[in-house]
Amino acid sequence: MTTTSHPSPAPAEQPDARARKAADVRGVTSIAAMRDAIRDASRTLAPPAAVARFKTLDRAAFQAQAARGLPFMITGVVGRWPLCAVTPDMLRDRFGDVPVRARTGDYINTAFAPDRAMRDMSMRAYLDLVAAGTDALPPYVGNLEINELNGMCHWPGYFGKMGPPRFWLGPAGTVTPLHCDYDDNIFAQVWGTKRIFLAPPHHDEFLYPREANPVLVGSPFDPEHPDFERFPLARQATLIECIVTPGDMLYVPAGWYHQVRALTFSLSANRWARAMPLALQGDPALRRAAP
């Protein structure tokens, strides 16, 4: 096993170049303008007391619901995927030699740091490490492309353009701390159970945001163990809790903060859209003119 880390921070001019590229991919004038528009749209909404649930939605129904700018759950889609029939033992037997990269050490407090500790290993070695239970914080295979699993996922065509599937595998206690992505997100719970906290985009003013890159912003506030002495403004943040169980698909609109904890051994997958968020309804002021 080897220990690796993300590359060191790039030269000072690279963030601007990265933001321009991200804007080009999403067809918007600028990421900063898109982020502002997402927060402005969020201010017009009344955050729900609970996440709404819907049965299978076709593309038109999904997009109409997503245009409201609120998270919601969909049932009746993921449960039909062949991947849902795969167990941890089958992962070991059929995919044991597949290389994976695990988050190790204190990956919560270093979640968005460029030098977060990672370990490269096989799927088999990862499952053995989890079974040994020697790490204070369980190692987490998170946000990883695993091509060998892609063919067993049948993603609905809710977005015109999506990034590649990302997989999240780990035991109870693995956590992705509070953050927001400025892309629409569909998150599929394949097996296991997770608890997710959500907060609306404009409540970033209460969550002490720290930008990791133009479309990813983290927060040091932990809604599961709130420290209001360190983060007094967080008392004003609206936090919505939901539980995802096998077969659930959660839509997380762009800009919504979320924290995810596995309550049992879990396998999840997600995909981010690569377009203007649906809540902005194709705002012509944000649409980048074709070259």
C-alpha positions in Angstrom: 0.0 0.0 0.0 1.2 3.5 -0.7 0.2 6.8 0.7 -0.5 9.6 -1.8 -1.9 13.1 -1.8 -3.4 15.6 -4.2 -0.9 17.8 -6.1 0.3 21.0 -4.4 -1.6 24.2 -5.1 -1.2 25.5 -8.6 0.3 28.9 -9.5 -1.7 32.0 -8.6 -3.1 32.5 -12.1 -4.6 29.0 -12.4 -7.8 29.6 -10.3 -8.9 32.2 -12.8 -8.2 29.8 -15.7 -10.0 27.0 -13.9 -13.0 29.3 -13.3 -13.1 30.2 -17.0 -13.0 26.6 -18.0 -15.7 25.7 -15.6 -17.9 28.5 -17.0 -17.3 27.3 -20.5 -18.3 23.7 -19.6 -21.5 24.9 -18.1 -22.3 27.4 -20.8 -22.5 30.4 -18.4 -20.9 33.8 -18.5 -19.0 33.2 -15.3 -19.0 30.9 -12.3 -19.2 33.9 -9.9 -22.3 35.2 -11.6 -23.9 31.8 -11.6 -23.2 31.4 -7.9 -24.7 34.8 -7.1 -27.8 33.9 -9.2 -28.2 30.6 -7.3 -28.1 32.3 -3.9 -30.5 35.0 -5.1 -33.0 32.4 -6.4 -32.7 30.5 -3.1 -33.8 33.6 -1.1 -37.2 33.5 -2.8 -37.9 30.0 -1.5 -39.3 28.8 1.8 -37.1 25.9 2.8 -39.3 22.8 3.3 -39.6 21.0 6.7 -38.8 17.7 5.0 -37.5 16.5 1.7 -40.4 15.6 -0.7 -40.6 12.1 -2.2 -41.8 11.2 -5.6 -42.2 7.9 -7.5 -40.5 7.5 -10.8 -40.3 10.7 -12.8 -39.7 11.1 -16.5 -37.3 13.7 -17.8 -40.0 16.5 -18.2 -41.5 15.9 -14.7 -38.0 15.8 -13.1 -36.9 19.0 -14.8 -40.2 20.8 -13.8 -39.7 19.8 -10.2 -36.0 20.6 -10.2 -36.8 24.1 -11.6 -38.3 24.9 -8.2 -34.8 24.8 -6.7 -35.6 22.4 -3.8 -34.1 19.0 -3.0 -36.3 15.9 -3.5 -36.2 12.2 -3.4 -37.2 9.8 -6.2 -38.1 6.1 -5.7 -38.5 3.4 -8.3 -35.4 4.1 -10.3 -32.2 2.8 -8.6 -33.8 -0.4 -7.3 -33.8 -1.8 -10.8 -30.1 -1.4 -11.3 -28.1 -4.6 -11.5 -25.6 -3.0 -9.1 -28.2 -3.3 -6.3 -27.8 -7.0 -6.4 -24.0 -6.8 -5.8 -23.0 -7.5 -2.1 -19.7 -6.7 -0.4 -18.7 -10.3 -0.8 -19.4 -10.1 -4.5 -17.3 -6.9 -4.7 -14.4 -8.9 -3.2 -14.9 -12.0 -5.4 -15.6 -10.2 -8.7 -13.8 -6.9 -8.3 -11.1 -7.6 -5.7 -8.3 -6.6 -8.1 -9.9 -3.3 -9.1 -7.6 -0.4 -7.9 -9.3 2.1 -5.5 -8.1 5.1 -3.6 -9.2 5.4 0.0 -9.4 8.5 2.1 -7.5 7.9 5.3 -6.5 9.7 8.5 -8.5 12.8 9.5 -10.2 13.2 6.1 -13.0 15.2 7.7 -11.0 18.2 8.9 -8.8 18.0 5.8 -11.7 17.3 3.4 -11.0 20.1 1.0 -7.3 20.5 1.5 -4.9 19.8 -1.4 -2.7 17.5 0.7 -5.5 15.2 2.1 -4.1 11.8 2.8 -5.0 9.0 0.4 -4.0 5.4 0.1 -4.0 3.4 -3.2 -4.8 -0.2 -2.9 -7.0 -3.0 -4.4 -10.7 -3.3 -3.7 -9.8 -6.5 -1.8 -7.2 -4.7 0.4 -9.7 -1.9 1.1 -12.4 -4.4 2.3 -9.8 -6.1 4.4 -8.7 -2.8 5.9 -12.4 -2.0 6.8 -12.9 -5.4 8.3 -9.8 -5.0 10.5 -11.4 -1.9 12.0 -8.0 -0.5 13.2 -8.5 3.1 12.0 -10.1 5.6 14.4 -12.0 7.0 11.4 -13.1 4.3 8.9 -11.3 4.6 5.6 -13.6 5.8 2.8 -13.5 5.2 -0.9 -15.3 8.4 -2.0 -15.8 10.4 -5.1 -14.1 7.7 -7.2 -14.6 6.7 -10.8 -14.9 2.9 -10.9 -15.4 2.0 -14.5 -16.0 -1.7 -13.7 -19.3 -0.8 -12.0 -20.6 1.7 -14.5 -22.4 -0.9 -16.7 -24.5 -2.0 -13.8 -26.0 1.5 -13.3 -28.8 2.7 -15.5 -28.9 6.5 -15.1 -32.0 8.4 -16.1 -31.5 11.1 -18.7 -32.5 14.0 -16.5 -29.7 16.3 -17.7 -28.5 17.0 -21.2 -24.9 16.7 -20.1 -23.5 14.9 -17.0 -20.1 14.2 -15.6 -18.9 10.5 -15.1 -20.5 8.4 -12.3 -18.7 8.7 -9.0 -18.8 5.9 -6.4 -18.9 6.1 -2.6 -18.1 3.0 -0.6 -17.5 2.6 3.1 -18.7 1.3 6.5 -20.8 3.1 9.1 -19.1 6.2 10.3 -17.7 7.4 7.0 -18.5 11.1 6.5 -18.4 13.7 3.8 -18.5 17.0 5.7 -20.7 20.0 5.0 -20.1 21.5 1.6 -21.8 22.6 -1.6 -21.3 21.9 -5.2 -22.4 24.5 -7.8 -23.7 21.8 -10.0 -27.0 19.9 -9.9 -26.5 16.5 -8.5 -28.4 13.2 -8.5 -27.3 10.8 -5.7 -28.2 7.2 -5.8 -28.2 5.0 -2.7 -27.4 1.5 -3.9 -27.2 -0.3 -0.6 -26.9 0.7 3.0 -28.4 3.8 4.8 -27.1 7.3 5.0 -28.1 10.5 6.9 -27.9 13.7 5.0 -28.2 17.3 6.3 -29.1 20.0 3.7 -29.0 23.8 3.9 -30.1 26.3 1.2 -27.5 28.2 -0.8 -28.1 31.6 0.6 -27.5 30.4 4.1 -23.8 30.3 3.3 -23.7 33.6 5.1 -24.2 31.6 8.3 -21.9 28.7 7.5 -18.4 30.2 7.3 -17.8 29.1 3.7 -14.3 28.3 2.5 -13.8 27.9 -1.3 -11.9 24.8 -2.4 -12.4 25.6 -6.1 -14.9 27.6 -8.2 -17.6 25.0 -8.0 -16.9 23.5 -4.5 -17.2 25.3 -1.2 -16.7 23.7 2.2 -17.9 24.7 5.6 -16.2 23.9 9.0 -19.6 23.8 10.8 -20.7 20.3 11.7 -24.6 20.0 11.9 -24.3 16.7 13.8 -22.1 18.2 16.6 -22.9 22.0 16.4 -20.4 24.2 18.1 -22.2 27.5 18.3 -19.4 29.1 20.4 -17.0 28.8 17.4 -19.7 29.4 14.8 -22.5 31.5 16.4 -24.0 32.5 13.0 -24.8 28.9 12.3 -27.8 29.2 14.7 -29.5 31.0 11.9 -29.0 28.3 9.3 -31.9 26.2 8.2 -30.9 22.5 8.2 -33.1 19.8 6.8 -32.3 16.1 7.7 -33.2 13.2 5.5 -32.4 9.5 5.5 -31.6 7.7 2.2 -32.2 4.0 2.0 -31.5 1.4 -0.7 -33.2 2.4 -4.0 -33.5 6.1 -3.1 -32.3 8.8 -5.5 -31.8 12.2 -4.0 -31.7 15.4 -6.2 -29.4 18.0 -4.6 -29.8 21.3 -6.4 -26.7 23.3 -7.2 -25.5 25.4 -4.3 -27.3 23.4 -1.6 -25.0 22.6 1.3 -25.0 18.9 2.4 -23.3 16.6 4.9 -23.4 12.9 4.5 -22.8 10.1 7.1 -23.1 6.4 6.5 -25.2 4.7 9.1 -24.4 1.2 7.8 -22.0 -0.2 5.3 -23.0 1.6 2.1 -22.5 1.9 -1.6 -23.7 5.1 -3.3 -23.2 6.7 -6.7 -23.7 10.1 -8.0 -23.5 12.3 -11.1 -23.2 16.0 -11.4 -24.8 17.9 -14.3 -22.5 20.0 -16.4 -24.8 22.8 -17.4 -26.6 25.8 -16.0 -28.5 24.7 -12.9 -32.1 23.9 -13.6 -33.3 26.3 -10.9 -32.0 29.2 -13.0 -34.3 28.2 -15.8 -31.9 29.1 -18.6 -31.5 32.7 -17.4 -30.5 34.5 -20.6 -28.4 37.0 -18.6 -26.1 34.1 -17.6 -26.1 32.1 -20.8 -22.7 32.4 -22.6 -23.0 33.4 -26.2 -21.8 30.7 -28.7 -18.4 31.4 -30.1 
